[in-house]
Amino acid sequence: MASRQHACTRMGVLQQRCTGRLLCALTLLEAAGTLALMLYALLWEAGNLVNLPDKRIGFYNFCLWNETARELQCLEYKHMEAMGISLLGMVLARVCVYACLVFTIFYPIFVAHVKCAEERKGWKVILIILTIKTIILSGGLGTFLFQTSQWIHPSDFTGGFQALLGTQALLLLQILTVTVYLSWAKHTHPRQSPFTEEALPIEI
């Protein structure tokens, strides 16, 4: 009877370890997807959220079709301000979105450093980082759209914008995953990681 109870306890701990590692792997996979989408949007697409033959609008470009010259004409900041676009707003939007990219580049390194085996406070820091990333990305996108909405129709958005929307969705999914992890970890041994061998019951 004692042997069977011991085996059941050991099996329960092994299941806890498996659950924790699956949550960790899911978090890393979501982080990789977020990084890939942001690199595509901000580097491959050069920050252009609209990239059409007659219009190119992004964090570094504001180009509209010139009927007289029959080509795209990229406007300078002084011309954009004359059109009612705030230079400060555009710079703020750019800083927020690219700051999120910097966070995203170093975030997987931090998660790997935690090694999915630390106490809950390490994952609380991860949750804070994810929340900051979500806020600054949504703030940057919102500011950009507010400044340029007069010249952009919903059907104009191309791959860069869609990638950033996907990034936002993955960030929210990561927040959910980490929240689930923290809830799960709360019910495990409060001082010892369930991933370590020491957490397994010792056979007598």
URBEL-V192880 format. One record per residue. N is the residue number from 0. RES is the residue in three letters. D_LAST is the distance of its C-alpha to the last C-alpha in whole Angstrom. Layout:
n->N res->RES d_last->D_LAST
n->N res->RES d_last->D_LAST
This chain:
n->0 res->MET d_last->14
n->1 res->ALA d_last->11
n->2 res->SER d_last->10
n->3 res->ARG d_last->13
n->4 res->GLN d_last->13
n->5 res->HIS d_last->10
n->6 res->ALA d_last->12
n->7 res->CYS d_last->15
n->8 res->THR d_last->14
n->9 res->ARG d_last->13
n->10 res->MET d_last->16
n->11 res->GLY d_last->18
n->12 res->VAL d_last->17
n->13 res->LEU d_last->18
n->14 res->GLN d_last->21
n->15 res->GLN d_last->22
n->16 res->ARG d_last->22
n->17 res->CYS d_last->24
n->18 res->THR d_last->26
n->19 res->GLY d_last->27
n->20 res->ARG d_last->27
n->21 res->LEU d_last->30
n->22 res->LEU d_last->32
n->23 res->CYS d_last->32
n->24 res->ALA d_last->33
n->25 res->LEU d_last->36
n->26 res->THR d_last->37
n->27 res->LEU d_last->37
n->28 res->LEU d_last->39
n->29 res->GLU d_last->41
n->30 res->ALA d_last->42
n->31 res->ALA d_last->43
n->32 res->GLY d_last->46
n->33 res->THR d_last->47
n->34 res->LEU d_last->48
n->35 res->ALA d_last->49
n->36 res->LEU d_last->52
n->37 res->MET d_last->53
n->38 res->LEU d_last->54
n->39 res->TYR d_last->56
n->40 res->ALA d_last->57
n->41 res->LEU d_last->58
n->42 res->LEU d_last->58
n->43 res->TRP d_last->59
n->44 res->GLU d_last->62
n->45 res->ALA d_last->63
n->46 res->GLY d_last->62
n->47 res->ASN d_last->65
n->48 res->LEU d_last->64
n->49 res->VAL d_last->67
n->50 res->ASN d_last->68
n->51 res->LEU d_last->71
n->52 res->PRO d_last->74
n->53 res->ASP d_last->76
n->54 res->LYS d_last->74
n->55 res->ARG d_last->71
n->56 res->ILE d_last->69
n->57 res->GLY d_last->66
n->58 res->PHE d_last->65
n->59 res->TYR d_last->67
n->60 res->ASN d_last->70
n->61 res->PHE d_last->72
n->62 res->CYS d_last->75
n->63 res->LEU d_last->77
n->64 res->TRP d_last->80
n->65 res->ASN d_last->83
n->66 res->GLU d_last->86
n->67 res->THR d_last->88
n->68 res->ALA d_last->87
n->69 res->ARG d_last->85
n->70 res->GLU d_last->82
n->71 res->LEU d_last->79
n->72 res->GLN d_last->79
n->73 res->CYS d_last->77
n->74 res->LEU d_last->78
n->75 res->GLU d_last->77
n->76 res->TYR d_last->76
n->77 res->LYS d_last->79
n->78 res->HIS d_last->80
n->79 res->MET d_last->77
n->80 res->GLU d_last->77
n->81 res->ALA d_last->81
n->82 res->MET d_last->79
n->83 res->GLY d_last->77
n->84 res->ILE d_last->74
n->85 res->SER d_last->72
n->86 res->LEU d_last->72
n->87 res->LEU d_last->69
n->88 res->GLY d_last->67
n->89 res->MET d_last->67
n->90 res->VAL d_last->66
n->91 res->LEU d_last->63
n->92 res->ALA d_last->62
n->93 res->ARG d_last->62
n->94 res->VAL d_last->60
n->95 res->CYS d_last->57
n->96 res->VAL d_last->57
n->97 res->TYR d_last->56
n->98 res->ALA d_last->54
n->99 res->CYS d_last->52
n->100 res->LEU d_last->52
n->101 res->VAL d_last->51
n->102 res->PHE d_last->48
n->103 res->THR d_last->47
n->104 res->ILE d_last->47
n->105 res->PHE d_last->45
n->106 res->TYR d_last->42
n->107 res->PRO d_last->40
n->108 res->ILE d_last->40
n->109 res->PHE d_last->39
n->110 res->VAL d_last->36
n->111 res->ALA d_last->35
n->112 res->HIS d_last->34
n->113 res->VAL d_last->32
n->114 res->LYS d_last->30
n->115 res->CYS d_last->29
n->116 res->ALA d_last->26
n->117 res->GLU d_last->28
n->118 res->GLU d_last->28
n->119 res->ARG d_last->30
n->120 res->LYS d_last->33
n->121 res->GLY d_last->34
n->122 res->TRP d_last->34
n->123 res->LYS d_last->37
n->124 res->VAL d_last->39
n->125 res->ILE d_last->39
n->126 res->LEU d_last->40
n->127 res->ILE d_last->43
n->128 res->ILE d_last->44
n->129 res->LEU d_last->44
n->130 res->THR d_last->46
n->131 res->ILE d_last->48
n->132 res->LYS d_last->49
n->133 res->THR d_last->50
n->134 res->ILE d_last->52
n->135 res->ILE d_last->54
n->136 res->LEU d_last->54
n->137 res->SER d_last->56
n->138 res->GLY d_last->58
n->139 res->GLY d_last->59
n->140 res->LEU d_last->60
n->141 res->GLY d_last->61
n->142 res->THR d_last->64
n->143 res->PHE d_last->65
n->144 res->LEU d_last->66
n->145 res->PHE d_last->67
n->146 res->GLN d_last->70
n->147 res->THR d_last->70
n->148 res->SER d_last->70
n->149 res->GLN d_last->74
n->150 res->TRP d_last->74
n->151 res->ILE d_last->71
n->152 res->HIS d_last->71
n->153 res->PRO d_last->67
n->154 res->SER d_last->68
n->155 res->ASP d_last->69
n->156 res->PHE d_last->65
n->157 res->THR d_last->64
n->158 res->GLY d_last->61
n->159 res->GLY d_last->60
n->160 res->PHE d_last->60
n->161 res->GLN d_last->58
n->162 res->ALA d_last->55
n->163 res->LEU d_last->55
n->164 res->LEU d_last->55
n->165 res->GLY d_last->52
n->166 res->THR d_last->50
n->167 res->GLN d_last->51
n->168 res->ALA d_last->49
n->169 res->LEU d_last->46
n->170 res->LEU d_last->46
n->171 res->LEU d_last->46
n->172 res->LEU d_last->43
n->173 res->GLN d_last->41
n->174 res->ILE d_last->41
n->175 res->LEU d_last->40
n->176 res->THR d_last->37
n->177 res->VAL d_last->36
n->178 res->THR d_last->37
n->179 res->VAL d_last->34
n->180 res->TYR d_last->32
n->181 res->LEU d_last->32
n->182 res->SER d_last->32
n->183 res->TRP d_last->29
n->184 res->ALA d_last->27
n->185 res->LYS d_last->28
n->186 res->HIS d_last->26
n->187 res->THR d_last->23
n->188 res->HIS d_last->21
n->189 res->PRO d_last->24
n->190 res->ARG d_last->23
n->191 res->GLN d_last->21
n->192 res->SER d_last->22
n->193 res->PRO d_last->20
n->194 res->PHE d_last->21
n->195 res->THR d_last->19
n->196 res->GLU d_last->16
n->197 res->GLU d_last->14
n->198 res->ALA d_last->15
n->199 res->LEU d_last->12
n->200 res->PRO d_last->9
n->201 res->ILE d_last->6
n->202 res->GLU d_last->4
n->203 res->ILE d_last->0
